[in-house]
């Protein structure tokens, strides 16, 4: 897993900022932009139109057409993989790589 937590954070922050300052198309649709920076440094963008007053970050990702893998649970969904970055849930636990990295490097000293 290559920097998936940073990728997820960037997606959530960007989506929240865009949805907070909503932009309306002439026909009344709303739109949200999505910018992803993958672990290899490549960048992918998407513009998602929606009719609802607001949508969640998960809804935005699902409607973007990007290849994503989610783990759904009782309290919501976790993004396990976007493109080639992340874990192959359900073959791997959604947070397997992050857990393994934390165990191998020990607690953060920051």
Secondary structure as a PSIPRED ss2 file (coil, helix, strand):
# PSIPRED VFORMAT (PSIPRED V4.0)

   1 X C   1.000  0.000  0.000
   2 X C   1.000  0.000  0.000
   3 X C   1.000  0.000  0.000
   4 X H   0.000  1.000  0.000
   5 X H   0.000  1.000  0.000
   6 X H   0.000  1.000  0.000
   7 X H   0.000  1.000  0.000
   8 X H   0.000  1.000  0.000
   9 X H   0.000  1.000  0.000
  10 X H   0.000  1.000  0.000
  11 X H   0.000  1.000  0.000
  12 X H   0.000  1.000  0.000
  13 X H   0.000  1.000  0.000
  14 X H   0.000  1.000  0.000
  15 X H   0.000  1.000  0.000
  16 X H   0.000  1.000  0.000
  17 X H   0.000  1.000  0.000
  18 X H   0.000  1.000  0.000
  19 X H   0.000  1.000  0.000
  20 X H   0.000  1.000  0.000
  21 X C   1.000  0.000  0.000
  22 X C   1.000  0.000  0.000
  23 X E   0.000  0.000  1.000
  24 X E   0.000  0.000  1.000
  25 X C   1.000  0.000  0.000
  26 X C   1.000  0.000  0.000
  27 X C   1.000  0.000  0.000
  28 X C   1.000  0.000  0.000
  29 X C   1.000  0.000  0.000
  30 X E   0.000  0.000  1.000
  31 X E   0.000  0.000  1.000
  32 X E   0.000  0.000  1.000
  33 X E   0.000  0.000  1.000
  34 X E   0.000  0.000  1.000
  35 X E   0.000  0.000  1.000
  36 X E   0.000  0.000  1.000
  37 X E   0.000  0.000  1.000
  38 X C   1.000  0.000  0.000
  39 X C   1.000  0.000  0.000
  40 X C   1.000  0.000  0.000
  41 X C   1.000  0.000  0.000
  42 X C   1.000  0.000  0.000
  43 X E   0.000  0.000  1.000
  44 X E   0.000  0.000  1.000
  45 X E   0.000  0.000  1.000
  46 X E   0.000  0.000  1.000
  47 X E   0.000  0.000  1.000
  48 X E   0.000  0.000  1.000
  49 X E   0.000  0.000  1.000
  50 X E   0.000  0.000  1.000
  51 X C   1.000  0.000  0.000
  52 X C   1.000  0.000  0.000
  53 X C   1.000  0.000  0.000
  54 X C   1.000  0.000  0.000
  55 X C   1.000  0.000  0.000
  56 X C   1.000  0.000  0.000
  57 X H   0.000  1.000  0.000
  58 X H   0.000  1.000  0.000
  59 X H   0.000  1.000  0.000
  60 X H   0.000  1.000  0.000
  61 X H   0.000  1.000  0.000
  62 X H   0.000  1.000  0.000
  63 X H   0.000  1.000  0.000
  64 X H   0.000  1.000  0.000
  65 X C   1.000  0.000  0.000
  66 X C   1.000  0.000  0.000
  67 X C   1.000  0.000  0.000
  68 X E   0.000  0.000  1.000
  69 X E   0.000  0.000  1.000
  70 X E   0.000  0.000  1.000
  71 X E   0.000  0.000  1.000
  72 X E   0.000  0.000  1.000
  73 X E   0.000  0.000  1.000
  74 X C   1.000  0.000  0.000
  75 X C   1.000  0.000  0.000
  76 X E   0.000  0.000  1.000
  77 X E   0.000  0.000  1.000
  78 X E   0.000  0.000  1.000
  79 X E   0.000  0.000  1.000
  80 X E   0.000  0.000  1.000
  81 X E   0.000  0.000  1.000
  82 X E   0.000  0.000  1.000
  83 X C   1.000  0.000  0.000
  84 X C   1.000  0.000  0.000
  85 X E   0.000  0.000  1.000
  86 X E   0.000  0.000  1.000
  87 X C   1.000  0.000  0.000
  88 X C   1.000  0.000  0.000
  89 X C   1.000  0.000  0.000
  90 X C   1.000  0.000  0.000
  91 X C   1.000  0.000  0.000
  92 X C   1.000  0.000  0.000
  93 X C   1.000  0.000  0.000
  94 X C   1.000  0.000  0.000
  95 X C   1.000  0.000  0.000
  96 X H   0.000  1.000  0.000
  97 X H   0.000  1.000  0.000
  98 X H   0.000  1.000  0.000
  99 X H   0.000  1.000  0.000
 100 X H   0.000  1.000  0.000
 101 X H   0.000  1.000  0.000
 102 X H   0.000  1.000  0.000
 103 X H   0.000  1.000  0.000
 104 X H   0.000  1.000  0.000
 105 X H   0.000  1.000  0.000
 106 X C   1.000  0.000  0.000
 107 X C   1.000  0.000  0.000
 108 X C   1.000  0.000  0.000
 109 X C   1.000  0.000  0.000
 110 X C   1.000  0.000  0.000
